[in-house]
Amino acid sequence: MFNFSAQKMRTQGMSETAISQFERLYNVWANDDGTSYIREEDVEPLTRVSSFRDVYETINHDKAIDAFAKTAFLKLNGGLGTSMGLECAKSLLPVRRHKARPMRFIDIILGQVQTARMRLGIELPLTFMNSFRTSADTMQVLQKQHFTQDEIPLEIIQHREPKIDLATGKPVEYPSQPDLEWCPPGHGDLFSTVWESGLLDALEERGFEYLFISNSDNLGARPSRTLAQHFENTGAPIMIEVATRTSADRKGGHIVRDKATGRLMLREMTQVHPDDKADAMDIAKHPYFNTNNIWVRIDALKELLAKYNGVLPLPVIRNKKTVDPTDASSTPVIQLETAMGAAVGLFDGAICVQVDRMRFLPVKTTDDLFIMRSDRFHLTDAYEMEDGNYIFPDVHLDARYYKNIHDFNERFPYSVPSLAAANSVTIEGDWTFGRNVSFYGDAVLHDENRPSYVPNGEYVGPQGIEPDEWTYQNFGSKDNKK
């Protein structure tokens, strides 16, 4: 049955590496029962990890510039942000303003890299791994901002694969929108992409030894000479940045150690047996989650890729969707993916380092964007997103009115309300906000079953919009004046 997919990919001019990679994913999906559990009894929790703060106190910071000078950046930039209603590269979404200028993800990334280049006098090459949908938009921005570098490519293009019709096992057909017949193979595809693109060879020829990989929607994954020096000191082939789990992270991927091999493993919740769910979500037992910030030695990665001819045997993630994600009645499909963090299980001597939340600031939903645009953050002149403690309020916005970025922007026409005093924010229903609105405590707005408005300067708390007579009732009554 895979021959139909191979034929379609060859018709589109795709490489044999891309086809081989998809063939492996397809065969894993077609020939097993859809379960690849990592059982709790077969792993050990990861409990002892060096922290960034400990590392910072032990390294020679002058020497660290030398390690950082041998480091290159790779940003995963293939996402369109369709979950938020975007139709362009997600990295082109404005995050906040800085000195009256709207700053997008990509502007902040470029600012971080250029600042490090100027302050430290290093080359710090930056490469974007774009998809066939994000390449044109991204490269246009780089051209307009005159962002250049010598001999190291500014982009590599990740592969794409057919969506599979769940009923037939053949590539799905959708003549009205042929582009929707295709999808990216997950960020684990970066390994075959860098292998095929020649990026690793180009970096080695220029004297680079380390590659730092992160998502473009994580603005906390900024340049760090401290981590570069620590990685060099350890001699490890790969290092995963992990952060301490909170209750909000209990359903996310976490790092464990395989009892049989002694190697680290990334365990996603899809790989957890139902009987092991309670253990896997126990944040005291499994205290660290994967931030998807990865440091890897270029020579070690090249050796591993050569061993597998460019296609690493990563666990297969099965995503059941519809061919048109916006139309639940369209053909059910399966999208086969891999996660790049899973590569940690293929290396002997892999390590983790615990980082603070300041290095994990992802924007996956408009709930996340709501926090990023608020007064909880300050964007410094070094393009670093700063907050006092990086412990953020729980935000739940009514998906009917705020999930789509255009709807979101319409309901916050001036700015996102202040979150400085908020513990949590829950907005139910269709609310539009005036200027200088502030949330505090466990703020709630209930659905009034009609479009509603929060006027300028109002405070929203546990009882909704505070009534005008609140001050008088509590502090100005006759009883209080006696």
C-alpha positions as CSV (number, residue, x, y, z in Angstrom):
1,M,0.0,0.0,0.0
2,F,2.9,2.3,0.6
3,N,3.7,2.3,-3.1
4,F,0.8,4.8,-3.7
5,S,2.5,7.2,-1.3
6,A,5.9,6.7,-2.8
7,Q,4.6,7.4,-6.3
8,K,2.8,10.5,-5.2
9,M,6.0,11.8,-3.5
10,R,8.2,11.1,-6.5
11,T,5.7,12.8,-8.7
12,Q,6.2,15.9,-6.6
13,G,10.0,15.6,-7.0
14,M,10.7,14.6,-3.4
15,S,14.0,13.1,-2.5
16,E,14.7,9.4,-1.8
17,T,15.7,10.4,1.8
18,A,12.2,12.0,2.3
19,I,10.5,8.9,0.8
20,S,12.6,6.5,2.9
21,Q,11.8,8.4,6.1
22,F,8.1,8.3,5.4
23,E,8.2,4.7,4.4
24,R,9.6,3.9,7.9
25,L,6.8,5.9,9.6
26,Y,4.2,4.3,7.4
27,N,5.4,0.8,8.0
28,V,5.4,1.3,11.8
29,W,1.9,2.6,11.7
30,A,0.6,-0.1,9.3
31,N,2.2,-3.1,10.9
32,D,1.6,-2.6,14.7
33,D,-1.4,-2.2,16.9
34,G,-0.9,1.6,17.3
35,T,0.7,1.3,20.7
36,S,4.3,1.8,21.6
37,Y,4.1,2.1,25.4
38,I,7.0,3.0,27.6
39,R,6.0,1.2,30.8
40,E,6.6,2.7,34.2
41,E,8.2,-0.5,35.4
42,D,10.8,-0.3,32.6
43,V,12.1,3.2,33.4
44,E,13.6,5.2,36.2
45,P,12.6,8.8,37.0
46,L,15.1,11.5,36.2
47,T,15.8,13.1,39.6
48,R,19.3,14.4,39.7
49,V,20.1,17.1,37.1
50,S,22.6,19.9,37.1
51,S,20.8,23.3,37.3
52,F,21.7,26.4,35.3
53,R,22.3,28.3,38.5
54,D,24.8,25.7,39.7
55,V,26.5,25.7,36.3
56,Y,26.7,29.5,36.3
57,E,28.7,29.6,39.5
58,T,31.3,27.0,38.3
59,I,32.2,28.1,34.7
60,N,34.8,30.6,33.5
61,H,32.7,33.2,31.9
62,D,35.6,34.7,29.9
63,K,36.4,31.3,28.5
64,A,32.7,30.7,27.8
65,I,32.9,33.1,24.9
66,D,35.2,30.6,23.1
67,A,32.7,27.8,23.5
68,F,29.9,30.0,22.3
69,A,32.0,31.1,19.3
70,K,31.8,27.5,18.1
71,T,28.0,27.3,18.4
72,A,25.4,27.7,15.6
73,F,21.7,28.2,16.0
74,L,18.9,26.3,14.3
75,K,15.3,27.5,14.7
76,L,12.4,25.3,13.8
77,N,10.1,27.6,11.9
78,G,7.8,25.3,9.9
79,G,4.5,26.1,11.7
80,L,1.7,28.2,10.3
81,G,-0.1,28.7,13.6
82,T,-3.3,27.3,12.1
83,S,-4.6,26.5,15.6
84,M,-4.9,30.3,16.0
85,G,-6.3,31.0,12.6
86,L,-3.1,32.2,11.0
87,E,-2.4,31.7,7.3
88,C,1.3,32.7,7.4
89,A,4.4,31.6,9.3
90,K,3.6,31.7,13.0
91,S,6.9,33.6,13.6
92,L,5.3,36.6,11.8
93,L,2.7,37.0,14.5
94,P,3.3,40.3,16.5
95,V,4.0,39.5,20.1
96,R,4.3,42.9,21.7
97,R,5.5,46.5,21.0
98,H,9.0,47.8,21.7
99,K,9.7,51.5,21.4
100,A,6.5,51.9,19.4
101,R,7.4,49.2,17.0
102,P,5.4,46.0,16.7
103,M,7.7,43.1,17.3
104,R,7.1,39.6,15.8
105,F,8.7,36.4,16.9
106,I,11.1,36.6,14.1
107,D,12.1,40.2,14.9
108,I,12.9,39.2,18.5
109,I,14.9,36.2,17.4
110,L,17.0,38.2,14.9
111,G,17.4,40.9,17.6
112,Q,18.7,38.3,20.1
113,V,21.2,36.9,17.6
114,Q,22.4,40.3,16.4
115,T,22.9,41.5,19.9
116,A,25.0,38.5,20.8
117,R,27.0,38.9,17.7
118,M,27.8,42.6,18.5
119,R,28.4,42.3,22.2
120,L,30.5,39.1,22.1
121,G,32.2,39.6,18.8
122,I,31.2,36.1,17.5
123,E,29.7,34.8,14.3
124,L,26.7,32.9,15.7
125,P,25.2,31.7,12.4
126,L,21.4,31.3,12.4
127,T,19.5,28.9,10.2
128,F,15.7,28.5,10.0
129,M,14.2,25.2,9.2
130,N,11.2,26.3,7.2
131,S,8.4,24.3,5.7
132,F,7.1,24.6,2.1
133,R,4.5,26.9,3.6
134,T,6.7,29.3,5.7
135,S,9.8,29.7,3.5
136,A,8.7,32.6,1.3
137,D,7.4,34.7,4.2
138,T,10.4,34.1,6.3
139,M,13.0,34.8,3.7
140,Q,11.3,38.0,2.7
141,V,11.6,39.2,6.3
142,L,15.3,38.4,6.4
143,Q,15.9,40.2,3.1
144,K,14.0,43.3,4.3
145,Q,16.0,43.4,7.5
146,H,19.3,42.8,5.6
147,F,20.1,39.8,7.8
148,T,23.0,38.0,6.2
149,Q,25.8,35.6,7.0
150,D,28.7,34.0,5.1
151,E,28.6,30.5,3.6
152,I,26.1,29.1,6.2
153,P,22.6,28.8,4.7
154,L,19.9,31.0,6.2
155,E,17.3,28.3,5.7
156,I,16.8,24.6,5.1
157,I,13.5,23.2,4.0
158,Q,11.9,20.4,6.0
159,H,10.3,17.5,4.2
160,R,6.6,17.0,3.6
161,E,4.6,13.9,3.4
162,P,1.1,12.8,2.3
163,K,-1.8,12.7,4.7
164,I,-3.1,9.2,4.7
165,D,-6.8,8.4,4.3
166,L,-7.6,6.5,7.4
167,A,-10.1,4.2,5.7
168,T,-7.9,3.1,2.8
169,G,-4.3,3.6,3.8
170,K,-3.7,5.5,0.6
171,P,-2.7,9.2,0.2
172,V,-5.8,11.3,0.7
173,E,-7.3,13.2,-2.2
174,Y,-8.7,16.7,-1.8
175,P,-8.9,18.4,-5.2
176,S,-10.5,21.6,-4.0
177,Q,-7.4,22.4,-1.9
178,P,-4.5,20.1,-3.0
179,D,-2.1,21.7,-0.5
180,L,-4.1,20.2,2.3
181,E,-3.2,16.7,1.0
182,W,0.3,17.3,2.5
183,C,1.7,17.8,6.0
184,P,5.1,18.1,7.7
185,P,6.5,15.0,9.4
186,G,7.0,16.6,12.8
187,H,10.1,18.3,14.2
188,G,11.9,15.0,14.3
189,D,12.3,15.5,10.6
190,L,15.1,18.0,11.3
191,F,17.6,15.2,11.5
192,S,17.0,13.9,8.0
193,T,16.7,17.5,6.7
194,V,20.1,18.6,8.1
195,W,21.6,15.4,6.8
196,E,20.3,15.9,3.3
197,S,20.9,19.7,3.2
198,G,24.6,19.5,3.9
199,L,24.2,22.0,6.8
200,L,26.4,20.0,9.2
201,D,29.2,19.8,6.7
202,A,29.0,23.5,6.1
203,L,29.2,24.2,9.8
204,E,32.1,21.9,10.4
205,E,34.1,23.4,7.5
206,R,33.7,26.8,9.2
207,G,34.9,25.5,12.5
208,F,31.6,25.1,14.4
209,E,31.3,22.2,16.8
210,Y,27.9,22.7,18.5
211,L,24.4,23.2,17.3
212,F,21.6,24.7,19.5
213,I,18.1,23.8,18.3
214,S,14.9,25.3,19.5
215,N,11.4,26.3,18.4
216,S,10.8,29.7,16.9
217,D,7.7,30.2,19.1
218,N,9.8,29.8,22.3
219,L,11.3,33.3,22.9
220,G,13.0,32.1,26.0
221,A,15.4,30.0,24.0
222,R,17.9,32.8,23.6
223,P,21.7,32.7,23.2
224,S,23.6,31.5,26.3
225,R,27.4,31.3,26.6
226,T,26.9,29.7,30.0
227,L,25.1,26.7,28.6
228,A,27.5,26.5,25.6
229,Q,30.5,26.3,28.0
230,H,28.8,23.8,30.3
231,F,27.9,21.6,27.3
232,E,31.5,21.7,26.1
233,N,32.8,20.9,29.6
234,T,30.6,17.8,29.9
235,G,31.8,16.2,26.7
236,A,28.3,14.8,26.2
237,P,27.0,14.2,22.6
238,I,23.6,15.8,23.3
239,M,22.1,17.9,26.1
240,I,18.4,18.5,26.7
241,E,17.2,21.6,28.6
242,V,14.5,20.5,31.1
243,A,12.4,22.6,33.5
244,T,10.6,21.7,36.7
245,R,7.1,20.4,36.1
246,T,4.1,22.1,37.6
247,S,0.5,20.9,37.6
248,A,0.0,22.6,34.3
249,D,2.8,20.5,32.8
250,R,1.7,17.1,34.1
251,K,0.4,15.9,30.7
252,G,3.5,16.9,28.8
253,G,6.5,14.9,27.6
254,H,9.1,14.2,30.3
255,I,12.5,12.6,30.4
256,V,13.1,9.2,32.0
257,R,15.9,6.6,32.0
258,D,15.6,3.2,30.4
259,K,16.5,0.6,32.9
260,A,17.6,-1.8,30.2
261,T,20.1,0.5,28.4
262,G,20.8,3.2,30.9
263,R,20.0,5.8,28.3
264,L,17.7,8.8,28.7
265,M,14.4,8.6,26.9
266,L,11.7,11.2,26.0
267,R,8.3,9.8,27.1
268,E,5.3,11.5,25.6
269,M,1.9,11.0,27.1
270,T,0.8,9.1,24.0
271,Q,3.5,6.5,25.0
272,V,2.2,6.0,28.5
273,H,0.0,2.9,29.2
274,P,-3.4,3.7,30.7
275,D,-2.3,1.9,33.9
276,D,0.7,4.2,34.2
277,K,-1.0,7.5,33.7
278,A,-1.1,8.4,37.4
279,D,2.7,7.7,37.8
280,A,3.5,9.6,34.6
281,M,1.5,12.7,35.7
282,D,3.0,12.6,39.2
283,I,5.2,15.7,39.1
284,A,7.0,14.7,42.3
285,K,8.0,11.4,40.9
286,H,8.9,12.7,37.4
287,P,9.9,16.3,38.2
288,Y,11.2,17.5,34.8
289,F,9.7,18.1,31.4
290,N,11.3,18.6,28.0
291,T,11.6,22.2,26.8
292,N,12.6,21.2,23.3
293,N,15.8,23.2,23.6
294,I,18.5,20.8,22.5
295,W,22.3,21.1,22.3
296,V,24.1,18.6,20.1
297,R,27.7,18.0,19.0
298,I,27.9,18.2,15.3
299,D,30.4,15.4,14.9
300,A,28.3,13.1,17.1
301,L,25.2,13.9,15.2
302,K,26.9,13.3,11.8
303,E,28.2,9.9,13.0
304,L,24.7,8.9,14.2
305,L,23.0,10.0,11.0
306,A,25.6,8.1,8.9
307,K,24.9,5.0,10.8
308,Y,21.2,5.2,9.9
309,N,21.7,6.7,6.4
310,G,20.0,9.9,7.4
311,V,16.8,8.4,8.8
312,L,16.8,8.0,12.6
313,P,14.6,5.3,14.1
314,L,12.5,7.6,16.2
315,P,9.2,6.6,17.8
316,V,6.2,7.3,15.6
317,I,3.5,9.8,16.7
318,R,0.1,9.2,15.2
319,N,-2.2,12.2,14.8
320,K,-5.8,11.6,13.7
321,K,-7.3,14.6,12.1
322,T,-9.4,15.6,9.1
323,V,-7.8,16.5,5.8
324,D,-9.2,20.1,6.2
325,P,-8.5,20.9,9.9
326,T,-11.2,23.6,9.8
327,D,-13.9,21.1,8.5
328,A,-14.8,18.3,10.8
329,S,-16.8,16.7,8.1
330,S,-13.9,16.3,5.7
331,T,-12.1,13.0,5.2
332,P,-10.5,11.5,8.4
333,V,-6.7,11.2,7.9
334,I,-3.7,10.0,9.8
335,Q,-0.6,12.3,10.1
336,L,2.6,10.5,11.0
337,E,5.2,12.4,12.9
338,T,8.3,12.2,15.1
339,A,9.7,14.3,17.9
340,M,13.2,15.6,17.8
341,G,13.7,15.2,21.6
342,A,13.2,11.5,21.1
343,A,16.7,11.4,19.6
344,V,18.2,11.6,23.1
345,G,17.5,7.8,23.4
346,L,19.9,7.1,20.5
347,F,23.0,8.6,22.2
348,D,25.2,7.1,24.9
349,G,26.1,9.7,27.5
350,A,23.3,12.1,26.8
351,I,22.6,14.5,29.6
352,C,20.0,17.1,30.8
353,V,20.4,20.5,32.4
354,Q,17.7,22.1,34.4
355,V,16.8,25.7,33.3
356,D,14.5,28.3,34.7
357,R,11.2,29.1,33.1
358,M,12.8,32.2,31.5
359,R,14.2,29.7,28.9
360,F,10.8,28.2,28.2
361,L,8.2,30.8,27.0
362,P,6.3,29.1,24.2
363,V,3.2,30.5,22.5
364,K,1.0,27.7,21.4
365,T,-2.4,29.3,21.9
366,T,-4.0,32.8,22.3
367,D,-4.1,32.1,26.0
368,D,-0.2,32.1,25.9
369,L,-0.2,35.2,23.7
370,F,-2.5,37.0,26.1
371,I,0.3,36.6,28.8
372,M,3.1,37.6,26.4
373,R,1.3,40.8,25.4
374,S,0.5,41.8,29.0
375,D,2.4,43.9,31.5
376,R,3.9,40.8,33.0
377,F,6.7,41.1,30.4
378,H,9.2,43.7,29.4
379,L,11.2,43.4,26.2
380,T,14.7,44.6,26.9
381,D,17.0,46.4,24.4
382,A,18.8,43.0,24.1
383,Y,15.5,41.5,22.9
384,E,15.0,39.4,26.0
385,M,11.5,38.8,27.4
386,E,11.8,39.6,31.1
387,D,9.4,39.0,34.0
388,G,9.9,39.1,37.8
389,N,9.4,35.5,38.6
390,Y,8.1,33.7,35.5
391,I,5.2,32.2,37.5
392,F,2.2,33.2,35.4
393,P,-1.5,33.3,36.0
394,D,-3.7,30.5,34.7
395,V,-5.5,31.9,31.7
396,H,-8.6,30.4,30.1
397,L,-10.2,32.4,27.3
398,D,-13.5,31.3,25.7
399,A,-12.4,29.5,22.5
400,R,-15.5,30.5,20.7
401,Y,-14.4,34.2,20.7
402,Y,-10.7,34.2,21.4
403,K,-9.1,31.2,19.8
404,N,-8.8,32.8,16.4
405,I,-6.2,35.5,16.3
406,H,-8.4,37.9,14.4
407,D,-11.2,37.5,16.9
408,F,-8.7,37.9,19.7
409,N,-7.3,41.2,18.3
410,E,-10.8,42.6,17.8
411,R,-11.7,42.1,21.5
412,F,-8.5,43.7,22.7
413,P,-8.5,46.8,20.4
414,Y,-6.2,48.9,22.7
415,S,-4.1,46.5,24.7
416,V,-4.3,43.4,26.8
417,P,-5.4,44.2,30.3
418,S,-3.0,44.3,33.2
419,L,-2.1,40.9,34.8
420,A,0.3,42.2,37.4
421,A,-2.1,41.4,40.3
422,A,-3.9,38.4,38.7
423,N,-3.7,34.8,40.0
424,S,-5.9,33.5,37.2
425,V,-8.1,34.8,34.4
426,T,-11.3,33.1,33.1
427,I,-13.3,34.8,30.4
428,E,-16.5,33.2,29.4
429,G,-18.6,34.6,26.6
430,D,-18.0,37.5,24.2
431,W,-16.3,40.4,26.0
432,T,-14.5,43.4,24.4
433,F,-12.1,45.5,26.5
434,G,-11.5,49.2,26.8
435,R,-8.3,50.9,27.7
436,N,-6.4,50.4,31.0
437,V,-8.4,47.4,32.3
438,S,-6.8,45.5,35.2
439,F,-7.3,41.9,36.3
440,Y,-6.7,40.9,39.9
441,G,-7.0,37.8,42.1
442,D,-9.0,35.0,40.4
443,A,-10.6,37.2,37.9
444,V,-13.8,35.9,36.2
445,L,-16.1,37.3,33.5
446,H,-19.2,35.1,33.0
447,D,-21.1,34.7,29.7
448,E,-24.0,37.2,29.5
449,N,-25.3,35.5,26.3
450,R,-24.7,38.7,24.4
451,P,-21.7,40.8,23.3
452,S,-20.5,42.6,26.4
453,Y,-18.0,45.4,27.2
454,V,-15.5,46.2,29.9
455,P,-15.2,50.0,30.0
456,N,-12.0,52.0,30.3
457,G,-10.1,51.8,33.6
458,E,-12.2,49.1,35.2
459,Y,-11.0,46.4,37.6
460,V,-12.0,42.8,37.1
461,G,-11.8,40.3,40.0
462,P,-13.5,37.2,41.4
463,Q,-16.9,38.9,41.2
464,G,-16.4,40.2,37.7
465,I,-16.3,44.0,37.0
466,E,-16.1,45.7,40.3
467,P,-19.2,47.8,41.0
468,D,-18.8,51.6,41.2
469,E,-20.1,51.7,44.8
470,W,-17.6,49.1,46.1
471,T,-15.3,51.6,47.8
472,Y,-18.3,53.4,49.5
473,Q,-19.8,50.1,50.7
474,N,-16.6,48.8,52.3
475,F,-15.0,51.9,53.5
476,G,-17.4,54.8,53.4
477,S,-20.5,53.5,55.3
478,K,-21.8,55.3,58.3
479,D,-20.8,52.4,60.5
480,N,-17.2,52.6,59.4
481,K,-17.1,56.4,60.0
482,K,-18.1,56.0,63.7
